[in-house]
Amino acid sequence: MKTSLEEAVKLHAQPFSSVEDLTPLLEAIGDAKFVLLGEATHGTSDFYTWRAALTKKLIQEKGFSLIAIEGDWPSAQRVNHYIKNFSEEEKQPREVLQAFKRWPTWMWANEEIADFIYWLKMHNQKNREKVGFYGIDVYSLWESLEEIVRRLTEIHPSGEDIALAKKTLSCFEPFNRVPENYSATAADYSKACEKDVYRLLASIRSNKDLYKDSYESDLDLKINALVAKNAEDYYRALTKSDEISWNIRDEHMAEAINEVCDHHGRQAKIIVWEHNTHIGAANATDMKNEGMTNVGQILREQNCAEDVYAVGFGTHSGTVIAAHSWEEPYEKMKIPPAKPYTWEDLLHQADASDKFLLFHPQNFTLFDRWVGHRAIGVVYNPEFESYGNYVHSKMSQRYDAFIFIDRTHALSPL
């Protein structure tokens, strides 16, 4: 007789209330080089604090030294410089996080991250091997080009790359920093800036030895140029389809992760903080029917199975920070109880407590079944949740482990 999902959850879920209770999860991670920590929303305090707790353990006990977030590279570099003491300017964590100006600012400019980056700074002051903090998203086209010009002006003002960077930036100036303006115009290929961003990236890569210093200028220039190239592609694709632009974005994030790892040596180990929809393998969800991929799937395809470990997060009910539409002010919203017969409902019905599941060969087939799994983005309308906030998934294929917090609380934006 086949075990039901409800019975499987009751058999294999383990309760937790402290990070020490998650020791079996840390043991299951083993010698993985890529640990992907998800979240079911972009506005839940519990997901940030538990990811921070796990990250600290991975740094202290397993030698992880890189953190990649679903955020802009230039903004995250302010944090990286802060925690590595690259700047003599004394700032408080909350001041540093003001660098995250792009909506939704609350994703990274929040009290939970402020506490975490202060811990990272203190850790780096006490340890020889410094932990780095990097943004891997694709949106910062104009900011990345400006950062290239600024950095080259400081370190190599007479080189050919600065002229190329200024020319590339000028190509985008007529669009007034409005991606939709570029997207509409670039449909006419003769007006696109594709050739400029490709030349800039190729030139910076070929001249990388000129930019090596103790402040990671070579990596900074290379990733900003990569962002410009892939952002141009992303914004041009917006007129084609959501699936194409999604894939460009996630392929960029995977490429950025690999560039950061290559810079620090392939023995370096990285922790990735992103939404579940990015870190849980897309081919174990209904996203595959649309031809969509994501970071988790790409990294699994590029590496040995034991090198990549993905942890999903979820909740049954609580509160969340989100907005009703794009670029509107955020609100603290109520998350209604999970839809019946979904993954979150099954975990809640087993018992209303916090728990985690490890997926392994002995129980893999028990959780290898299609079930709805909640996903909340920065735009959220609780009253319509049943119509678009559940992704059908095979949980033991999508993740290696899952952390369930029965009732969660909203993030604390700065």
Buried (B, 14 or more C-beta within 10 A) or exposed (E): EEBEBBEBBBEBBEEBEEBEBBEEBBEBBEEBBBBBBBBBBBBBBBBBBBBBBBBBBBBEEBEBBBBBBBBBBBBBBBBBBBBBEBEEEEEEBBBBBEBBEBBBBBBBBBBBBBBBBBBBBEBBEEEEEBBBBBBBBBBBBBBBBBBBBBBBEEBBEEBEBBEBBBEBBEBBEEBEEEBEBBBBBBEEEEEBBBEBBBBBBEBBEEBBEBBEEEBBBBBBBBBBBBBBBBBBBBBBBBBEEEBBBBBBBBBBBBBBBBBBBEBBEEEBBBBBBBBBBBBBBBBBBBBEEEEBBBBBBBBBEEBEEEBBBBBBBBBBBBBBBBBEEEEEEBEBBEBEEBBEEBBBBBBBBBEEBBBBBBBEEEBEEBBBBEBBBBBBBBBBBBEEBEEEBBBBBBBBBBBBBBBBBBBBBBBBBB
